[in-house]
Amino acid sequence: MSEDKQKNRVAIITARGGSKRIPGKNTKEFLGKPIIEYSIRAALESECFDLVMVSTDDAGIAQIATKAGAEVPFYRSEETSNDFATTAQVMSEVLSELEKRGLQYDTACCIYPTAPFLTANRIKEAVNLLEVTGADGVLPVVQFSFPPQRCVVVEGGYLKPKWPEYQQMRSQDLEPYYHDVGQFYCVSVPAFLSQRSMVMQKSVPLILSELEVQDIDTEEDWKIAEMKYQMTKR
């Protein structure tokens, strides 16, 4: 924890045991280490937090997490361990359980366990941005690499522009569109408890480059992520 910290902060790494598309995804080895260790290490090395914890329903994940330096103060409930529980519901439960233990926080950072490209510096940047701007939340985003305005759809077996008015425009003249990178969310706890959403009403962007992000939803994604990580972390 940083000595110049002025707010109480918690990092919550959400890692349930079940995974359909990639079995054991949250502890699967990514270049020789359980992938969750990358998220834990980034949170700890940021020195932003009073508590770095893992929210899980799985004893195996808990063991790996504590060995990596995180805390597992309690297990997830059955209600937040199924396929339909949202991240916001998990966060709500965790903050409520922490409050029962006399622990209240001003800032919370929800970190996904499969985010090996996340760095301590990006976490520090997000926390600082949240607290300096007074926003409800900080959302890491990346610009779409191809302009969505020039997408095509299939109608009657043929391709046609979804928005014909944009087809002849130069890419640099089109408004940039962004999407959530799926790594972490940094939120003001009072605002979150009021809105119960990870994308807050007053969210400011933390814009990342393509080299810092990678969806990992399939085995193919996993291989691409490992190659990309090796290329960028040399």
Long-range contacts (C-beta under 8 A, 24 or more apart in sequence): 1-47, 1-48, 1-49, 1-50, 2-47, 2-48, 5-48, 5-50, 6-131, 7-105, 7-106, 7-107, 7-131, 8-50, 8-104, 8-105, 8-106, 8-107, 9-48, 9-49, 9-50, 9-105, 9-106, 9-107, 9-108, 9-109, 9-127, 10-49, 10-50, 10-51, 10-52, 10-53, 10-98, 10-103, 10-105, 10-107, 10-108, 10-109, 11-43, 11-46, 11-48, 11-49, 11-51, 11-52, 11-53, 11-108, 11-109, 11-111, 11-123, 12-53, 12-54, 12-55, 12-90, 12-91, 12-94, 12-108, 12-109, 12-110, 12-111, 13-39, 13-40, 13-43, 13-52, 13-53, 13-54, 13-55, 13-65, 13-70, 13-111, 13-112, 13-113, 14-54, 14-55, 14-87, 14-90, 14-91, 14-110, 14-111, 14-112, 14-113, 15-54, 15-55, 15-56, 15-58, 15-61, 15-65, 15-113, 16-56, 16-57, 16-58, 16-61, 16-76, 16-80, 16-81, 16-85, 17-56, 17-57, 17-58, 17-60, 17-61, 17-81, 18-81, 18-82, 18-83, 20-83, 21-217, 21-218, 22-216, 22-217, 22-218, 22-219, 22-222, 25-114, 25-216, 26-56, 26-61, 26-113, 26-114, 27-60, 27-61, 27-64, 28-222, 30-116, 30-222, 30-225, 30-226, 30-229, 31-116, 31-226, 31-229, 31-230, 34-64, 34-68, 35-113, 35-114, 35-116, 36-61, 36-64, 36-65, 36-68, 36-113, 36-114, 37-64, 37-68, 38-115, 38-116, 38-118, 39-111, 39-112, 39-113, 39-114, 39-115, 39-116, 39-118, 40-65, 40-68, 40-69, 40-70, 41-68, 41-69, 41-120, 42-111, 42-115, 42-118, 42-119, 42-120, 42-122, 42-123, 43-70, 43-109, 43-111, 43-120, 43-123, 44-69, 44-70, 44-120, 45-120, 46-120, 46-121, 46-123, 46-124, 46-127, 47-120, 47-124, 48-109, 48-123, 48-124, 48-127, 49-109, 50-105, 51-98, 51-103, 51-105, 53-94, 54-113, 55-80, 55-90, 55-93, 55-94, 57-81, 73-97, 73-98, 73-101, 87-185, 87-198, 88-192, 88-196, 88-197, 88-198, 91-192, 91-198, 92-193, 92-196, 95-189, 95-192, 95-193, 104-189, 105-189, 106-188, 106-189, 106-190, 107-131, 107-186, 107-187, 107-188, 107-189, 108-186, 108-187, 108-189, 108-192, 109-184, 109-185, 109-186, 109-187, 110-184, 110-185, 110-186, 110-187, 110-198, 111-183, 111-184, 112-182, 112-183, 112-184, 114-216, 115-182, 115-183, 115-184, 116-225, 116-229, 117-183, 117-212, 117-213, 117-214, 117-225, 117-228, 117-229, 117-232, 118-183, 118-184, 122-206, 122-208, 122-212, 123-184, 123-186, 125-206, 126-184, 126-186, 126-206, 127-186, 129-186, 129-204, 129-206, 130-186, 130-187, 130-188, 130-204, 133-204, 135-188, 135-200, 135-202, 135-203, 135-204, 136-187, 136-188, 136-191, 136-192, 136-195, 136-200, 136-201, 136-202, 136-203, 137-185, 137-186, 137-187, 137-188, 137-191, 137-192, 137-198, 137-199, 137-200, 137-202, 137-203, 137-204, 138-185, 138-186, 138-187, 138-203, 138-204, 138-205, 138-206, 139-180, 139-185, 139-199, 139-200, 139-203, 139-204, 139-205, 139-206, 140-180, 140-181, 140-183, 140-184, 140-185, 140-205, 140-206, 140-207, 140-208, 141-178, 141-179, 141-180, 141-181, 141-205, 141-206, 141-207, 141-208, 142-178, 142-179, 142-181, 142-207, 142-208, 142-209, 142-210, 142-212, 142-213, 143-176, 143-177, 143-178, 143-207, 144-176, 144-177, 144-178, 144-179, 145-210, 147-171, 147-174, 147-177, 148-177, 149-174, 149-175, 149-177, 150-174, 178-205, 178-207, 181-208, 181-212, 181-213, 182-213, 182-215, 183-213
